[in-house]
Amino acid sequence: MSRILNFSFAFGSTNFARSCEGIAIIGTPNLTSQQYASPVSKLGHVNVYSGERLEEELSRYFTHVFLFAANDEVVHTGFSPMAHYLIAVGVKKRTNP
């Protein structure tokens, strides 16, 4: 998702909203960590999300959203703005997004 320009959960190239049956696991570099990213990394990750935006977008399509943060090899539920990478799990697809 972070490598797709203008990705939209509703109208993504794979039509994300319709293709997920009951669970989705989405990962993206954190928007707040981009100030520390290398120029090459920034070129490759053109569509990064903040934790708030990622959770908000997935909540439109899933009843339950769990947001995790990752730093180095540690995955946690701590303060997401300090994370380098975000992982969101959407569970139980909404019937009318």
C-alpha positions in Angstrom: 0.0 0.0 0.0 2.8 2.4 0.8 4.3 1.8 -2.6 1.1 2.5 -4.5 0.6 6.2 -5.4 -2.9 7.4 -4.6 -3.9 4.1 -2.9 -7.5 4.1 -1.6 -9.0 1.4 0.5 -12.3 1.8 -1.3 -10.9 2.1 -4.8 -7.5 0.5 -4.6 -6.1 -1.4 -7.6 -7.3 -4.7 -6.0 -10.6 -3.1 -4.9 -9.6 -3.6 -1.2 -13.0 -3.1 0.3 -14.7 -5.9 -1.7 -11.8 -8.4 -1.8 -11.3 -8.8 2.0 -13.6 -11.4 3.4 -13.1 -11.1 7.1 -9.6 -10.1 8.1 -6.9 -7.8 6.7 -3.4 -7.2 7.9 -1.9 -3.9 6.5 1.6 -2.6 7.1 3.1 0.8 6.2 6.0 3.0 7.3 4.8 5.6 9.8 4.3 9.1 8.4 5.9 10.6 11.5 9.1 8.6 10.8 9.6 9.9 7.3 11.7 12.8 8.5 14.4 10.1 9.3 14.0 8.1 6.1 16.6 8.0 3.4 15.9 9.7 0.1 15.8 6.2 -1.6 13.3 5.0 1.0 11.1 8.1 0.4 11.1 7.4 -3.3 9.8 3.9 -2.8 7.2 4.6 -0.1 5.0 7.2 -1.8 1.8 6.7 0.3 2.5 6.4 4.0 0.0 6.7 6.8 -0.1 8.0 10.3 -1.5 5.6 13.0 -4.6 7.7 13.2 -5.3 7.8 9.5 -4.6 4.0 9.1 -7.0 3.2 12.0 -9.6 5.6 10.7 -9.5 4.2 7.1 -9.7 0.6 8.2 -12.5 1.4 10.7 -14.7 2.3 7.7 -14.5 -1.3 6.5 -14.0 -3.4 9.6 -15.8 -3.5 12.9 -12.6 -4.1 14.9 -9.2 -2.5 14.2 -6.1 -3.3 16.1 -3.1 -1.0 15.6 0.4 -2.2 16.4 3.6 -0.2 16.2 7.1 -1.6 15.3 10.6 -0.4 16.1 13.5 -2.6 14.9 12.4 -6.1 15.8 9.9 -5.2 18.5 6.1 -5.1 17.8 4.1 -3.3 20.5 0.9 -1.3 21.2 2.8 1.7 22.5 2.8 5.3 21.4 2.3 5.0 17.6 3.8 8.4 16.6 7.2 7.1 17.8 7.1 4.0 15.7 8.9 3.5 12.5 6.4 1.0 11.1 2.7 0.5 11.6 0.7 -2.7 11.4 -3.1 -2.7 11.5 -5.4 -5.7 11.7 -9.0 -5.3 10.6 -11.4 -7.9 11.7 -15.1 -8.6 10.9 -15.9 -6.8 7.6 -18.7 -4.3 7.8 -21.7 -5.1 5.7 -22.2 -1.5 4.6 -19.0 0.5 4.6 
